[in-house]
Amino acid sequence: MFNTEKISLKNIQENLKILNRRYYINKIVSATSESKGHRRKKIIKKKGDNSVDKNSQQILNRMLGNDRPRNSQQNELLDLQSLLLQRQDRLWNVIKERYQYNTSVKIGQEFLLNHVNSKVSLVVMYADLVGSTNMSMTLPIEKLVTIIRAFSHELSAVVESYNGYVLKYVGDAIIAFFPSGFNKYLTCDKSVQCAKSMINVLKNGINPILTKYDYPEISVKIGIDEGENVVVQYGYDKSSLIDIIGYSMNVGAKIMSITKSNKISVGENVYRLLHPTTQTEFQELKDIEGWKYIDRETGKPYKVYSLN
């Protein structure tokens, strides 16, 4: 039994991280020695398991400074063609009243239930429907409801495709999160690729169907940040709402608010963990009006980067 009064969760995580790093580095050294003259590294497999631990290999490449192969932007995204066709077919049936969206935050709540009253490292994403206020004043109610439901459901499905979770829906915005765990590099990369897929789904999947049936085109602005957050459950019953509170939640919301239509902005915590190739796609935002957020490690203004 662990003495929880003396051993903090943070210390355990740090120790596990060090052990994990040493274990895999030793594996690489061993595998490289065995290859003798072969440039191709030996694939590391777990004993009794025929599956390759791809995530661990990717982490090692990042730790050792080796670039992962990146042929094109398409290779970084999900299979967009099948993704878009699925969403177009579903939206077409919704407009024809043959299908009803069933959007839920149950999966995200189930994940958070295991972390209530604790701190968890998360990548937080805010995705906001652009121009919804104007649409609420100009569109018939039925069309407005269809657009909001399509936006919420289809973008939530993209989040889940990248192993993320939807925390909640606030008006016309989606708040999602990606558990960082020990793979912060990969999680930050994954969250940005998810955001790119969300924009692609709207532009090339949803909008062609909407315009075909005399609906306005829609767009999204996305803000992403990373950090420790407290998981809070408002009641004592397991079915009570669970929420996330933390600095990155506040910063993520503000980043989203200063982001332009169909653009992605990330906080400094996310940017410095991104792959160098992905970093080149972003540009630092200068002279942000009213920006008062501070980097808690350096005490300097917290930087924000936006996709070019």
C-alpha positions as CSV (number, residue, x, y, z in Angstrom):
1,M,0.0,0.0,0.0
2,F,1.3,3.5,-0.9
3,N,1.4,6.1,1.8
4,T,-0.6,8.8,0.1
5,E,0.4,11.3,2.7
6,K,4.1,11.1,1.8
7,I,4.0,10.2,-1.9
8,S,2.4,12.7,-4.3
9,L,0.8,11.8,-7.6
10,K,3.2,14.2,-9.3
11,N,6.3,12.4,-7.9
12,I,4.9,9.0,-9.0
13,Q,4.3,10.3,-12.5
14,E,7.8,11.8,-12.7
15,N,9.4,8.5,-11.5
16,L,7.4,6.5,-14.0
17,K,8.3,8.8,-16.7
18,I,12.1,8.5,-16.0
19,L,11.8,4.7,-15.8
20,N,9.8,4.6,-19.0
21,R,12.4,6.7,-20.8
22,R,15.4,4.6,-19.5
23,Y,13.7,1.4,-20.5
24,Y,13.0,2.4,-24.1
25,I,16.4,4.1,-24.6
26,N,18.0,0.8,-23.4
27,K,15.9,-1.1,-25.8
28,I,17.0,1.1,-28.7
29,V,20.7,0.8,-27.8
30,S,20.3,-3.0,-27.6
31,A,18.4,-3.2,-30.8
32,T,20.9,-1.0,-32.6
33,S,23.8,-3.1,-31.4
34,E,22.2,-6.3,-32.6
35,S,21.7,-4.9,-36.1
36,K,25.5,-4.6,-36.8
37,G,25.8,-2.8,-40.1
38,H,22.2,-2.5,-40.9
39,R,20.9,1.0,-41.0
40,R,17.3,0.0,-40.4
41,K,16.6,-0.2,-36.7
42,K,15.2,-3.4,-35.3
43,I,11.4,-3.2,-34.5
44,I,10.8,-3.5,-30.8
45,K,8.1,-5.8,-29.8
46,K,6.8,-6.7,-26.4
47,K,7.3,-10.3,-25.3
48,G,4.3,-12.4,-26.0
49,D,2.8,-9.6,-28.1
50,N,3.0,-9.5,-31.9
51,S,1.8,-5.9,-32.1
52,V,4.3,-3.0,-32.6
53,D,4.2,-0.3,-30.0
54,K,4.0,2.6,-32.5
55,N,3.4,5.3,-29.9
56,S,6.5,4.4,-28.0
57,Q,8.6,4.4,-31.1
58,Q,7.3,7.9,-32.0
59,I,8.1,9.1,-28.5
60,L,11.6,7.7,-28.8
61,N,12.2,9.5,-32.1
62,R,11.1,12.8,-30.5
63,M,13.3,12.2,-27.4
64,L,16.4,11.3,-29.5
65,G,15.8,14.2,-32.0
66,N,15.0,12.0,-35.0
67,D,12.4,13.4,-37.3
68,R,9.4,11.3,-38.1
69,P,8.7,10.8,-41.9
70,R,6.2,13.4,-43.1
71,N,5.4,13.0,-46.8
72,S,2.5,15.5,-46.9
73,Q,-0.2,17.2,-44.9
74,Q,-2.6,14.5,-46.0
75,N,-0.6,11.8,-44.2
76,E,-1.0,13.8,-41.0
77,L,-4.8,13.8,-41.2
78,L,-7.4,11.0,-41.0
79,D,-8.7,9.5,-44.2
80,L,-10.5,12.7,-45.2
81,Q,-12.3,11.3,-48.2
82,S,-14.2,8.6,-46.2
83,L,-14.6,11.1,-43.3
84,L,-16.2,13.7,-45.5
85,L,-18.5,11.2,-47.3
86,Q,-19.9,9.9,-44.0
87,R,-20.7,13.4,-42.8
88,Q,-22.2,14.6,-46.0
89,D,-24.5,11.5,-46.1
90,R,-25.5,12.0,-42.5
91,L,-26.2,15.8,-42.9
92,W,-28.2,15.1,-46.1
93,N,-30.4,12.7,-44.1
94,V,-30.8,15.2,-41.3
95,I,-32.0,18.0,-43.7
96,K,-34.4,15.5,-45.2
97,E,-35.6,14.6,-41.7
98,R,-34.5,10.9,-42.1
99,Y,-31.9,11.0,-39.3
100,Q,-31.5,12.7,-35.9
101,Y,-28.2,13.6,-34.3
102,N,-27.5,11.9,-31.0
103,T,-24.7,14.1,-29.4
104,S,-23.6,13.2,-25.9
105,V,-20.8,14.1,-23.4
106,K,-21.2,10.7,-21.6
107,I,-17.8,9.3,-22.7
108,G,-16.0,12.4,-21.5
109,Q,-17.8,12.3,-18.2
110,E,-16.9,8.7,-17.7
111,F,-13.2,9.4,-18.2
112,L,-13.3,12.3,-15.8
113,L,-15.1,10.3,-13.2
114,N,-11.9,8.3,-12.6
115,H,-10.0,11.6,-11.9
116,V,-12.4,13.5,-9.6
117,N,-10.7,15.6,-7.0
118,S,-7.3,15.4,-8.7
119,K,-5.1,17.3,-11.1
120,V,-4.7,16.0,-14.6
121,S,-2.5,17.2,-17.5
122,L,-4.8,18.0,-20.4
123,V,-4.7,19.6,-23.8
124,V,-7.8,21.8,-23.9
125,M,-9.6,22.7,-27.1
126,Y,-12.3,25.4,-27.7
127,A,-14.1,25.3,-31.0
128,D,-16.5,28.1,-31.7
129,L,-19.1,28.5,-34.5
130,V,-18.4,31.8,-36.2
131,G,-21.3,34.2,-36.9
132,S,-23.9,32.3,-34.9
133,T,-25.3,35.5,-33.3
134,N,-26.1,36.9,-36.7
135,M,-27.6,33.6,-37.9
136,S,-29.8,33.6,-34.8
137,M,-31.3,36.9,-35.9
138,T,-31.7,36.1,-39.7
139,L,-32.4,32.4,-40.0
140,P,-35.6,30.5,-39.4
141,I,-35.4,28.5,-36.1
142,E,-35.4,25.1,-37.9
143,K,-32.3,26.0,-40.0
144,L,-30.5,27.5,-37.1
145,V,-31.1,24.4,-35.0
146,T,-30.0,22.1,-37.8
147,I,-26.7,24.1,-38.3
148,I,-25.9,24.1,-34.5
149,R,-26.6,20.4,-34.2
150,A,-24.6,19.5,-37.3
151,F,-21.7,21.6,-36.1
152,S,-21.7,20.1,-32.6
153,H,-22.2,16.5,-33.7
154,E,-19.8,16.4,-36.6
155,L,-16.9,18.2,-34.9
156,S,-17.4,16.1,-31.8
157,A,-17.1,13.0,-34.0
158,V,-13.8,14.3,-35.3
159,V,-12.5,14.9,-31.7
160,E,-13.4,11.3,-30.8
161,S,-11.6,10.1,-34.0
162,Y,-8.4,11.5,-32.5
163,N,-9.0,9.9,-29.1
164,G,-10.2,13.1,-27.6
165,Y,-13.2,13.7,-25.3
166,V,-16.0,16.3,-25.4
167,L,-16.3,18.1,-22.0
168,K,-19.4,20.1,-22.8
169,Y,-21.3,22.3,-25.2
170,V,-21.6,26.0,-24.3
171,G,-24.1,27.7,-26.6
172,D,-22.5,27.3,-30.1
173,A,-19.1,26.2,-28.8
174,I,-17.5,22.8,-28.2
175,I,-15.1,22.4,-25.3
176,A,-12.9,19.2,-25.7
177,F,-9.8,17.8,-24.1
178,F,-7.0,15.3,-24.8
179,P,-5.3,13.6,-21.9
180,S,-1.6,14.3,-22.0
181,G,-0.3,11.4,-20.0
182,F,3.4,10.8,-20.6
183,N,3.1,11.5,-24.4
184,K,2.7,15.3,-24.3
185,Y,4.6,15.7,-27.7
186,L,2.2,13.3,-29.5
187,T,-0.9,14.7,-27.7
188,C,-0.1,18.3,-28.8
189,D,0.6,17.1,-32.4
190,K,-2.6,15.2,-32.3
191,S,-4.8,18.1,-31.1
192,V,-3.5,20.3,-33.9
193,Q,-4.1,17.7,-36.5
194,C,-7.6,17.2,-35.0
195,A,-8.3,20.9,-35.4
196,K,-7.1,20.8,-39.0
197,S,-9.5,17.9,-39.7
198,M,-12.4,19.9,-38.1
199,I,-11.8,22.8,-40.5
200,N,-11.6,20.4,-43.4
201,V,-14.8,18.7,-42.5
202,L,-16.7,22.0,-42.4
203,K,-15.2,23.4,-45.6
204,N,-15.2,20.3,-47.8
205,G,-17.9,18.1,-46.1
206,I,-20.6,20.1,-44.4
207,N,-20.7,23.4,-46.4
208,P,-21.2,21.8,-49.8
209,I,-24.4,20.1,-48.5
210,L,-25.6,23.3,-46.6
211,T,-25.3,25.5,-49.6
212,K,-27.0,23.0,-51.8
213,Y,-30.1,23.3,-49.6
214,D,-29.9,27.1,-49.2
215,Y,-28.2,27.2,-45.9
216,P,-25.3,29.6,-45.2
217,E,-21.8,28.3,-45.1
218,I,-20.3,27.9,-41.6
219,S,-16.8,28.3,-40.2
220,V,-15.0,27.7,-36.9
221,K,-12.2,29.3,-34.9
222,I,-10.2,27.0,-32.6
223,G,-8.0,27.7,-29.5
224,I,-5.8,25.1,-27.9
225,D,-3.8,25.2,-24.7
226,E,-2.1,22.7,-22.4
227,G,-1.6,22.4,-18.6
228,E,-2.7,20.9,-15.3
229,N,-6.4,21.2,-14.5
230,V,-8.5,20.2,-11.5
231,V,-11.4,17.8,-12.0
232,V,-14.4,18.7,-10.0
233,Q,-17.7,17.0,-9.5
234,Y,-20.5,19.3,-8.3
235,G,-22.5,16.7,-6.4
236,Y,-21.9,13.5,-4.5
237,D,-23.8,11.3,-6.8
238,K,-21.9,9.6,-9.6
239,S,-24.3,11.1,-12.2
240,S,-23.5,14.6,-11.0
241,L,-21.9,16.9,-13.6
242,I,-18.1,16.8,-13.7
243,D,-16.2,19.8,-14.9
244,I,-12.6,21.0,-15.4
245,I,-11.1,24.1,-13.7
246,G,-7.7,25.5,-14.4
247,Y,-5.5,28.2,-15.9
248,S,-5.3,26.5,-19.3
249,M,-9.1,26.4,-19.5
250,N,-9.2,30.2,-19.1
251,V,-6.3,30.8,-21.5
252,G,-7.8,28.4,-24.1
253,A,-11.1,30.3,-24.1
254,K,-9.3,33.6,-24.5
255,I,-7.1,32.2,-27.3
256,M,-10.2,31.0,-29.1
257,S,-11.8,34.5,-28.8
258,I,-8.8,36.2,-30.6
259,T,-8.6,33.6,-33.4
260,K,-9.8,34.4,-36.9
261,S,-12.4,32.4,-38.9
262,N,-11.1,28.9,-39.9
263,K,-7.9,29.4,-38.1
264,I,-6.2,27.6,-35.2
265,S,-4.3,29.3,-32.4
266,V,-2.2,27.6,-29.7
267,G,-0.7,28.7,-26.4
268,E,3.0,28.6,-25.8
269,N,2.8,25.4,-23.8
270,V,1.4,23.6,-26.9
271,Y,3.6,25.3,-29.4
272,R,6.9,24.3,-27.8
273,L,5.8,20.6,-27.7
274,L,4.8,20.5,-31.4
275,H,7.0,18.8,-34.0
276,P,9.4,21.3,-35.6
277,T,7.7,20.9,-39.0
278,T,4.4,21.8,-37.5
279,Q,5.9,24.8,-35.7
280,T,6.9,26.3,-39.0
281,E,3.2,26.5,-39.9
282,F,2.5,28.9,-37.0
283,Q,3.4,32.5,-36.4
284,E,3.5,34.3,-33.1
285,L,0.7,36.9,-32.5
286,K,2.1,40.2,-31.5
287,D,0.5,43.1,-29.6
288,I,-2.7,41.3,-28.6
289,E,-5.1,43.9,-27.3
290,G,-6.1,43.3,-23.7
291,W,-3.9,40.3,-23.3
292,K,-2.9,39.9,-19.6
293,Y,-2.0,36.2,-19.3
294,I,1.4,35.4,-17.8
295,D,3.6,32.4,-18.2
296,R,3.7,31.0,-14.7
297,E,7.2,29.6,-15.2
298,T,8.9,32.7,-16.6
299,G,6.7,35.5,-15.3
300,K,6.7,36.9,-18.8
301,P,3.6,37.4,-21.1
302,Y,2.2,34.1,-22.3
303,K,2.8,33.8,-26.0
304,V,0.2,32.8,-28.6
305,Y,0.8,31.3,-32.0
306,S,-1.7,31.2,-34.9
307,L,-1.7,28.9,-38.0
308,N,-0.5,30.7,-41.1
